[in-house]
Amino acid sequence: MSNPLNEVYKLGQSIWLDNISRGLIESGELRRLIVEDAVKGVTSNPTIFEKAISSGSDYDASIQNILQKNPQVSVADLYEKLIIKDIQEGADNLRDVYEETNGVDGYISVEVSPELAADTQGTIEEAKSLWQKIDKPNLMIKVPATKEGIPAVRHLISEGINVNVTLMFSMEHYQAVAEAYIAGLEDRVAKGGAVDNIASVASFFVSRVDSAVDKLLAGKKESGLQGKIAVANSKVVYADGSRIFSLPRFRKLADNGAKPQRLLWASTGTKNPAYSDVLYLDELIGADTVNTVPPATLNAFRDHGTPAVTLTNNVDAAQGSLNQLAELGISLTEVAEKLQVDGVQSFIDSFRSLMAVIAKKRDLLLNR
């Protein structure tokens, strides 16, 4: 039987894994996923690292080695050393994908501290620091699409740093991100820099939109749109992205070798058990896109996913659903703003919890 994950890649969509851990790398499981399941990239975030480092003892030997060299190491430095090792080894596992696709795929993403989400200069400085320390061409630095993050994205692109822009929930978020990417490329060309080696994805969040909107629809006793808005939102944004990157402004950059910024579907694990566990894969397959998938959803799609181009189907109907939502008095823009604020806070909470876990492990190992 053919593997649906491989079939999706043939349709123009790259599946990335939304997970990283020391065990995943050292067991050879990441390599297996790349070879057998056509996994073409990896994303991480503070919540993923919190789970990886707090679960079991996979990181204890590394922490012990670091402590032997420097018993006074700070928790922040310890965290950075641990994640840099994972990201570097993940990048090495993906390097052949990066080379075979001429830099289209094969990336691993690492996020700047979520506590910098409202700090443009701090984001730029940490992104540059991570870029230099990890030192892999197939690295992407994740920056949130907050109003302070957007100018950081433009600056980093202008410096030749690959960026995964995250926490987007609305058309307004997406258009600001696409503008920042294109303007960053223009800035780089203006100062004589090459743009053919820069890559970026725009991470557009999906399932959280349905979770938020469904609650509002329940209050209006309107069930026809439940479970429909996240996909509709994504389809309309994809159509606009296709328009933006076909305009003369970007075509001029493309003539210099610039790659379009691909839309990446994030938060694609189904949260509502009443919906299909592969809903946000089946309904969002289309050319020149990425879907970053948590392990359980990856396994589900391998088992019973349907590989077929769906992203360009019924776009007018999708826009009609969004119009109907507005007529019911529900502002998707307002929902998206709250989701972004909540998303930043969720990552901050995970980041602080992770720091506490590392501090506890450090103290335990020091006192052995």
C-alpha positions in Angstrom: 0.0 0.0 0.0 1.2 3.5 -0.8 2.0 5.8 2.1 -0.4 8.8 2.1 2.4 11.0 3.5 4.5 10.3 0.5 1.5 11.0 -1.8 1.0 14.4 -0.2 4.5 15.4 -1.1 3.9 14.5 -4.7 0.9 17.0 -4.6 3.3 19.8 -3.7 2.8 20.0 0.1 5.7 19.3 2.5 5.0 17.6 5.8 7.1 18.8 8.7 7.1 17.2 12.1 6.0 19.4 15.0 8.2 17.8 17.5 11.9 17.4 18.6 13.6 15.6 21.4 16.9 14.1 22.2 15.3 10.6 22.2 13.7 11.2 18.8 17.1 12.0 17.3 19.3 9.4 19.1 16.9 6.5 18.5 17.0 7.1 14.8 13.3 7.7 14.7 13.7 11.2 13.2 15.8 9.7 10.4 13.2 7.0 9.8 10.5 9.6 9.5 12.5 11.5 6.9 13.3 8.4 4.8 10.0 6.5 5.1 7.3 9.1 5.7 8.7 12.0 3.5 9.0 14.3 6.6 10.8 17.3 5.1 11.4 19.5 8.1 11.0 19.9 11.9 9.5 22.7 14.0 9.9 23.2 17.8 8.5 25.6 20.4 8.9 26.1 24.1 6.0 23.7 24.9 7.7 20.9 22.9 11.0 21.5 24.7 9.3 21.6 28.0 7.8 18.2 27.3 11.0 16.8 26.0 13.3 17.9 28.8 10.8 17.3 31.7 10.0 13.8 30.6 12.4 11.1 31.7 16.2 11.4 31.8 17.2 11.8 28.2 18.9 15.1 29.0 20.5 14.2 32.3 23.9 13.1 30.8 24.2 16.3 28.8 23.3 18.5 31.9 25.8 16.5 34.0 28.6 17.1 31.4 27.8 20.8 31.2 27.9 21.1 35.0 31.2 19.3 35.3 32.7 21.9 33.1 31.0 24.8 34.8 29.1 24.1 38.0 28.0 27.8 38.1 26.2 27.7 34.7 23.0 29.7 34.7 19.7 28.1 33.9 19.4 30.2 30.8 22.8 29.1 29.5 22.0 25.5 30.3 18.8 25.7 28.4 20.5 27.3 25.4 23.2 24.6 25.3 20.6 21.8 25.5 18.4 23.1 22.7 21.3 24.1 20.5 22.5 20.5 20.5 19.1 19.2 19.6 18.6 21.7 16.8 22.1 21.2 15.3 21.7 17.4 15.3 18.2 17.8 13.8 19.6 20.1 11.1 22.2 17.5 10.3 19.6 14.8 9.9 17.7 17.1 7.5 20.7 18.3 5.6 20.3 15.9 2.6 16.7 17.1 2.2 17.9 20.7 2.2 20.4 20.0 -0.5 18.2 17.7 -2.6 15.4 20.4 -2.7 17.9 23.3 -3.3 16.9 24.9 0.0 13.2 24.7 -0.4 12.8 22.1 2.4 15.0 20.4 5.1 14.6 23.1 7.7 14.5 22.9 11.5 13.0 25.8 13.4 13.9 27.2 16.9 12.0 30.0 18.6 13.3 33.1 20.2 12.2 33.5 23.8 8.5 34.2 23.9 9.2 36.7 26.6 10.6 38.9 23.8 7.3 38.9 21.8 6.8 42.6 22.6 10.5 43.6 22.2 11.6 44.2 18.6 15.3 44.8 19.3 15.5 42.0 21.8 14.0 39.6 19.3 16.5 40.7 16.6 19.5 40.3 19.0 18.4 36.8 20.2 17.6 35.7 16.7 21.1 36.7 15.5 22.7 35.1 18.4 20.9 31.8 17.8 21.7 31.9 14.1 25.4 32.4 14.8 25.6 29.8 17.5 23.7 27.0 15.7 25.4 27.9 12.5 23.4 25.7 10.1 22.2 26.9 6.7 19.0 24.9 7.1 17.9 26.6 10.3 14.9 28.9 10.6 14.4 31.3 13.5 10.8 31.5 14.8 9.5 35.0 15.4 5.9 35.7 16.5 3.8 37.9 14.2 3.1 40.4 16.9 3.2 44.1 16.1 6.7 44.2 17.6 7.8 40.9 15.9 6.9 42.1 12.3 9.7 44.7 12.0 12.1 42.1 13.5 11.1 39.8 10.7 11.8 42.4 8.0 15.2 43.2 9.6 16.2 39.5 9.9 15.3 38.7 6.3 17.3 41.8 5.2 20.3 40.2 7.1 19.9 36.9 5.2 18.5 35.0 8.2 15.8 32.4 7.5 12.6 33.1 9.4 9.6 31.1 10.4 6.9 33.7 11.4 4.5 32.2 13.8 1.3 32.8 15.7 -0.8 34.1 12.8 -4.6 33.6 12.9 -6.1 36.2 10.5 -5.8 37.7 7.1 -4.5 40.9 8.7 -1.7 38.9 10.4 -0.8 37.2 7.2 -0.7 40.3 5.0 1.6 42.0 7.5 3.9 39.0 7.5 4.1 38.7 3.7 4.8 42.5 3.5 7.6 42.1 6.0 9.2 39.3 4.1 9.0 41.0 0.7 10.2 44.4 2.2 13.1 42.5 3.9 14.1 41.0 0.6 14.0 44.4 -1.1 16.1 45.9 1.7 18.7 43.2 1.1 18.8 43.7 -2.6 19.1 47.4 -2.1 22.3 46.9 -0.1 23.7 44.4 -2.7 22.9 41.2 -0.8 21.9 37.9 -2.4 18.4 36.7 -1.9 18.5 33.3 -3.6 19.6 31.5 -0.3 16.9 32.9 2.0 13.8 30.9 3.0 10.8 31.8 5.1 7.5 30.2 6.1 4.4 32.0 7.4 3.0 29.7 10.1 -0.8 30.1 10.1 -2.6 28.5 13.0 -5.7 26.4 12.3 -7.4 24.3 15.0 -7.3 27.0 17.6 -9.5 29.1 15.4 -12.3 26.5 15.4 -11.9 26.0 19.1 -12.5 29.7 19.7 -15.1 30.3 17.1 -17.1 27.2 17.9 -17.7 28.5 21.4 -19.0 31.8 20.1 -21.2 30.0 17.6 -22.7 27.9 20.4 -23.7 31.0 22.2 -25.7 32.0 19.0 -27.2 28.6 18.6 -25.7 28.4 15.1 -24.2 25.0 14.3 -23.9 25.2 10.5 -20.5 26.9 10.7 -19.0 24.9 13.6 -15.9 23.1 12.5 -15.8 25.1 9.2 -14.2 28.4 10.0 -10.6 27.4 10.5 -10.4 25.7 7.1 -12.3 28.5 5.4 -10.0 31.1 6.9 -7.0 29.1 5.7 -8.3 28.7 2.2 -9.0 32.4 1.8 -5.6 33.3 3.1 -3.9 30.8 0.7 -5.7 32.4 -2.2 -4.5 35.8 -1.1 -0.9 34.5 -0.7 -1.0 33.2 -4.3 -2.1 36.6 -5.4 0.6 38.5 -3.5 3.4 36.3 -4.7 2.3 36.6 -8.4 2.4 40.4 -8.4 5.2 42.3 -10.3 6.7 43.4 -7.0 7.7 39.9 -6.0 8.3 38.7 -9.5 11.1 41.3 -9.7 12.7 39.7 -6.6 12.1 36.2 -8.0 14.2 37.2 -11.0 17.0 37.6 -8.5 16.4 34.1 -7.2 14.1 34.9 -4.3 11.8 32.1 -3.1 8.1 32.8 -2.3 7.3 32.7 1.4 5.3 29.5 1.8 2.3 29.2 4.0 2.7 26.7 6.8 -0.4 25.2 8.5 0.3 25.0 12.2 -1.8 23.8 15.1 -3.2 21.0 12.9 -3.8 18.4 15.5 -7.6 18.2 15.9 -8.7 19.4 19.3 -12.5 18.6 19.1 -13.0 14.8 19.3 -16.2 15.2 17.3 -14.1 16.1 14.2 -11.9 13.9 12.1 -8.5 13.5 13.6 -7.0 14.3 10.1 -9.4 17.2 9.3 -6.7 19.9 9.1 -4.6 17.8 6.8 -7.2 16.4 4.5 -8.8 19.8 3.9 -5.6 21.9 3.5 -3.5 20.1 0.9 -2.2 22.3 -1.9 0.9 23.3 -3.8 3.8 25.2 -2.3 2.6 24.8 1.3 3.8 23.1 4.5 1.8 21.3 7.1 3.6 20.9 10.4 2.1 17.9 12.2 2.3 16.6 15.7 3.3 12.9 16.0 -0.2 11.5 16.7 -1.7 13.3 13.7 1.2 12.2 11.5 0.4 8.6 12.5 -3.3 9.1 11.9 -2.8 10.5 8.4 -0.4 7.7 7.5 -3.2 5.3 8.6 -6.3 6.9 7.0 -5.5 10.2 5.4 -6.8 11.1 2.0 -4.1 12.6 -0.3 -5.9 14.9 -2.7 -5.6 18.6 -3.6 -8.3 20.4 -1.5 -6.9 23.8 -0.6 -8.2 25.4 -3.8 -11.6 23.8 -3.7 -14.7 25.9 -2.9 -12.8 29.1 -2.1 -15.9 31.2 -2.8 -17.9 29.1 -0.4 -15.1 29.5 2.2 -15.4 33.3 1.8 -19.1 33.0 2.1 -18.7 31.2 5.5 -16.5 34.0 6.7 -19.1 36.6 5.6 -21.8 34.6 7.3 -19.7 34.6 10.5 -19.4 38.4 10.3 -23.2 38.7 9.8 -23.7 36.9 13.0 -21.7 39.6 14.8 -18.6 37.5 15.3 -15.4 39.4 14.4 -12.7 37.0 13.2 -10.2 39.8 13.5 -11.0 40.2 17.2 -10.9 36.4 17.7 -7.5 36.3 16.0 -6.0 39.1 18.2 -7.1 37.3 21.3 -5.7 34.0 20.0 -2.4 35.6 19.3 -2.2 37.2 22.8 -3.2 33.9 24.4 -0.7 32.0 22.2 2.2 34.2 23.3 1.2 33.8 26.9 0.9 30.0 26.6 4.4 29.9 25.2 5.7 32.2 28.0 4.1 29.9 30.6 5.7 26.8 29.0 9.1 28.6 28.8 9.0 29.6 32.4 7.9 26.0 33.4 10.8 24.7 31.3 13.3 27.0 33.1 12.0 25.7 36.4 12.4 22.1 35.3 16.0 22.7 34.2 16.8 24.5 37.4 15.4 21.5 39.4 17.4 19.0 37.3 20.6 21.1 37.7 20.2 21.3 41.5 19.5 17.6 41.8 22.5 16.6 39.6 24.8 19.1 41.5 23.8 17.5 44.8 24.3 13.9 43.8 
